[in-house]
């Protein structure tokens, strides 16, 4: 089987992921907790040890449900300062291995080890030593995937858990990737997995063999094209060490009461307005719109789409947000809506993109700039868009009567 290694045989990436990070820090700092089922967080599970996970406990699960599944679990209050300190120590080891480190979160990072074989051995040896150093110097378990693309390195690290190293050999990428279930690919959640299963697609290899145009018809052009590329291990991204933001987002917690779609849409559009205002102030355009939401069962969900042209337009993003909400609403109704968010992702500088022409007859950019100017001068609450008002009545403040005005007809 042919390989797909867009980075070339010399490109080797590590994805390093600390195992059950918060729980591992607690077990490290209190030896009495080692080997015992442990839950970090009371109301909501922030982390669970592998002993608790074996009983069905998962991150973001309701604490009461977690204790029902694992009544023998020890529950501890999170210590964020301890986790930050441990993360900093681990990242010091990462940067001592290679200067090309891209942190993804407090407990995971990509490392580019291309070329280090000349001085430090092959990538698998580098990964093994890195894992041993983190264990010896910081006292935490680390799983590492090694591959020719960032995407595949992340898949490999998941397969290496817990506390292991898995290197995908150059030339064997598709042989490793294609037997995996489609949920191994970024962007395939429960809804997409079920939709693909209805079409008879269960493995990455089956997904890779489908015509991209057919996939786009099923899932949308952006999602279909992205999943087809990843299923064939086409990922040209490099490790980014700078601080350039990749996304801008906003979210709002909603509690546990039921919501109508019209109510949720009004809240979502307020978030879109905030996000696009930040895009324009930062002179950024976004290629991807992402709707995120959390159910009352604490399950997290996302749905995204790629725009035809990069944009910072509130109206354009609002149209896409409405569409994503409509597509997600059936599942939202079944699970409840406890939190909703909107993110503009895949950012680029506004002066680096040739913008598409708008033939709608409406000058959306002028409207956006006018609203931004009013808010800058009079405050954020000084003006709002009619689409944000929903169906609720509102009052328009009137100017006081001029006592000198002519009262005649």
JOGIFEN-V519910 format. One record per backbone hydrogen bond with DSSP energy under -0.5 kcal/mol. CO is the residue of the C=O (numbers start at 0). NH is the residue of the N-H. E is the energy in kcal/mol with one decimal. If there is no record, write none. Layout:
co->(CO | CO)
nh->(NH | NH)
e->(E | E)
This chain:
co->(4 | 7 | 9 | 11 | 12 | 13 | 13 | 14 | 15 | 16 | 17 | 19 | 20 | 21 | 22 | 23 | 24 | 25 | 29 | 30 | 32 | 36 | 37 | 38 | 38 | 39 | 39 | 42 | 43 | 44 | 46 | 48 | 49 | 51 | 51 | 52 | 57 | 60 | 61 | 62 | 63 | 64 | 65 | 69 | 73 | 75 | 78 | 78 | 79 | 80 | 81 | 82 | 83 | 84 | 85 | 86 | 87 | 88 | 89 | 90 | 91 | 92 | 93 | 93 | 98 | 99 | 100 | 101 | 104 | 106 | 107 | 107 | 108 | 109 | 110 | 110 | 112 | 114 | 115 | 115 | 116 | 121 | 121 | 122 | 123 | 124 | 125 | 126 | 127 | 128 | 129 | 130 | 131 | 132 | 133 | 133 | 133 | 140 | 142 | 143 | 144 | 145 | 146 | 148 | 149 | 150 | 151 | 152 | 153 | 154 | 155 | 156 | 157 | 163 | 165 | 165 | 166 | 168 | 171 | 172 | 173 | 176 | 177 | 179 | 180 | 181 | 184 | 186 | 188 | 189 | 190 | 191 | 192 | 193 | 194 | 195 | 195 | 196 | 199 | 201 | 202 | 203 | 204 | 206 | 210 | 210 | 211 | 212 | 213 | 214 | 215 | 219 | 220 | 221 | 222 | 223 | 224 | 225 | 226 | 227 | 228 | 228 | 229 | 232 | 232 | 238 | 245 | 245 | 247 | 249 | 251 | 253 | 259 | 260 | 261 | 262 | 263 | 264 | 265 | 266 | 267 | 268 | 269 | 270 | 271 | 272 | 273 | 274 | 275 | 276 | 277 | 278 | 279 | 282 | 284 | 285 | 286 | 287 | 288 | 289 | 290 | 291 | 292 | 293 | 293 | 294 | 298 | 300 | 302 | 304 | 310 | 312 | 313 | 314 | 315 | 316 | 317 | 318 | 319 | 320 | 321 | 322 | 323 | 324 | 327 | 327 | 328 | 329 | 330 | 331 | 334 | 335 | 337 | 337 | 338 | 339 | 340 | 341 | 342 | 342 | 343 | 344 | 344 | 345 | 347 | 348 | 349 | 352 | 356 | 361 | 362 | 363 | 364 | 365 | 366 | 367 | 368 | 369 | 370 | 371 | 372 | 373 | 374 | 378 | 379 | 384 | 385 | 388 | 394 | 400 | 401)
nh->(7 | 10 | 11 | 112 | 146 | 15 | 110 | 144 | 108 | 142 | 20 | 23 | 24 | 25 | 26 | 27 | 28 | 29 | 32 | 33 | 35 | 73 | 48 | 40 | 75 | 45 | 46 | 62 | 45 | 59 | 39 | 52 | 53 | 54 | 56 | 55 | 60 | 44 | 65 | 66 | 67 | 68 | 69 | 72 | 38 | 40 | 81 | 82 | 83 | 84 | 85 | 86 | 87 | 88 | 89 | 90 | 91 | 92 | 93 | 94 | 95 | 96 | 96 | 97 | 100 | 111 | 102 | 109 | 107 | 17 | 103 | 104 | 15 | 101 | 13 | 112 | 115 | 117 | 118 | 119 | 120 | 124 | 125 | 126 | 127 | 128 | 129 | 130 | 131 | 132 | 133 | 134 | 135 | 136 | 137 | 138 | 139 | 18 | 16 | 165 | 14 | 167 | 12 | 152 | 153 | 154 | 155 | 156 | 157 | 158 | 159 | 160 | 160 | 143 | 145 | 167 | 168 | 171 | 175 | 176 | 177 | 179 | 204 | 203 | 183 | 184 | 187 | 188 | 192 | 193 | 194 | 195 | 196 | 197 | 198 | 198 | 200 | 199 | 201 | 181 | 206 | 207 | 208 | 209 | 213 | 214 | 215 | 216 | 217 | 218 | 219 | 223 | 224 | 225 | 226 | 227 | 228 | 229 | 230 | 231 | 231 | 233 | 232 | 5 | 234 | 240 | 345 | 346 | 343 | 341 | 339 | 256 | 263 | 264 | 265 | 266 | 267 | 268 | 269 | 270 | 271 | 272 | 273 | 274 | 275 | 276 | 277 | 278 | 279 | 280 | 281 | 283 | 282 | 349 | 347 | 310 | 306 | 344 | 304 | 342 | 302 | 340 | 300 | 337 | 338 | 297 | 294 | 292 | 290 | 288 | 285 | 316 | 317 | 318 | 319 | 320 | 321 | 322 | 323 | 324 | 325 | 326 | 327 | 328 | 330 | 331 | 332 | 333 | 334 | 335 | 295 | 337 | 253 | 254 | 293 | 251 | 291 | 249 | 289 | 344 | 247 | 286 | 287 | 286 | 284 | 351 | 352 | 354 | 358 | 363 | 366 | 367 | 368 | 369 | 370 | 371 | 372 | 373 | 374 | 375 | 376 | 377 | 378 | 381 | 382 | 387 | 388 | 391 | 396 | 402 | 404)
e->(-2.3 | -1.5 | -0.7 | -2.0 | -2.1 | -0.6 | -2.4 | -2.1 | -2.0 | -2.5 | -0.7 | -3.1 | -2.3 | -2.0 | -2.4 | -2.2 | -2.4 | -1.5 | -2.7 | -1.1 | -2.0 | -2.4 | -2.4 | -0.6 | -2.6 | -3.0 | -1.2 | -2.8 | -0.6 | -3.5 | -2.8 | -2.6 | -1.7 | -1.5 | -1.6 | -2.1 | -1.6 | -2.8 | -2.3 | -2.2 | -1.6 | -2.1 | -2.0 | -2.0 | -3.0 | -2.7 | -0.5 | -1.7 | -2.4 | -2.2 | -2.1 | -2.5 | -2.3 | -1.8 | -2.1 | -2.6 | -1.5 | -1.3 | -2.1 | -2.6 | -1.3 | -0.9 | -1.1 | -1.9 | -1.4 | -2.2 | -0.6 | -2.5 | -0.7 | -2.7 | -2.3 | -1.5 | -2.7 | -2.8 | -2.9 | -0.7 | -1.8 | -1.3 | -1.4 | -3.9 | -0.7 | -0.5 | -2.2 | -2.6 | -2.4 | -2.5 | -2.4 | -2.5 | -2.1 | -2.5 | -2.4 | -1.9 | -2.5 | -3.6 | -1.8 | -1.2 | -1.2 | -1.7 | -2.9 | -2.3 | -2.3 | -3.2 | -3.3 | -2.0 | -2.0 | -1.9 | -2.5 | -2.1 | -1.7 | -1.7 | -1.4 | -0.7 | -0.7 | -2.4 | -2.5 | -0.5 | -0.7 | -2.3 | -1.8 | -2.6 | -2.6 | -1.6 | -2.6 | -2.8 | -2.2 | -2.0 | -1.8 | -0.9 | -2.7 | -2.5 | -2.4 | -2.5 | -2.3 | -2.0 | -0.7 | -0.7 | -2.8 | -1.8 | -0.7 | -1.8 | -1.9 | -2.7 | -1.3 | -1.2 | -0.7 | -2.2 | -2.5 | -1.5 | -1.6 | -2.8 | -2.3 | -2.9 | -2.3 | -2.1 | -2.6 | -2.0 | -2.0 | -2.4 | -2.4 | -1.0 | -0.7 | -3.1 | -2.1 | -0.7 | -0.9 | -0.6 | -1.1 | -0.8 | -3.2 | -2.7 | -2.1 | -0.5 | -2.3 | -2.5 | -1.7 | -1.9 | -2.5 | -2.5 | -1.6 | -1.7 | -2.4 | -2.3 | -1.9 | -2.6 | -2.9 | -1.8 | -1.7 | -2.1 | -2.3 | -2.1 | -1.7 | -2.5 | -1.0 | -2.2 | -2.1 | -2.2 | -3.1 | -2.7 | -2.0 | -2.4 | -2.4 | -2.9 | -2.5 | -3.2 | -1.2 | -1.9 | -2.4 | -2.4 | -3.1 | -2.4 | -2.4 | -2.3 | -2.6 | -2.4 | -1.8 | -2.7 | -2.6 | -1.8 | -2.4 | -2.4 | -2.6 | -2.3 | -1.4 | -1.1 | -0.6 | -2.2 | -2.8 | -1.3 | -1.7 | -2.5 | -2.2 | -0.5 | -3.3 | -0.9 | -2.2 | -2.6 | -2.4 | -2.1 | -2.4 | -0.6 | -2.4 | -1.4 | -2.0 | -1.0 | -2.9 | -1.5 | -0.6 | -0.8 | -0.7 | -1.5 | -1.6 | -2.6 | -2.5 | -2.1 | -2.6 | -2.6 | -2.1 | -2.3 | -2.3 | -2.3 | -1.8 | -3.1 | -2.2 | -1.5 | -0.8 | -1.9 | -1.5 | -1.3 | -0.6 | -0.8 | -2.2)
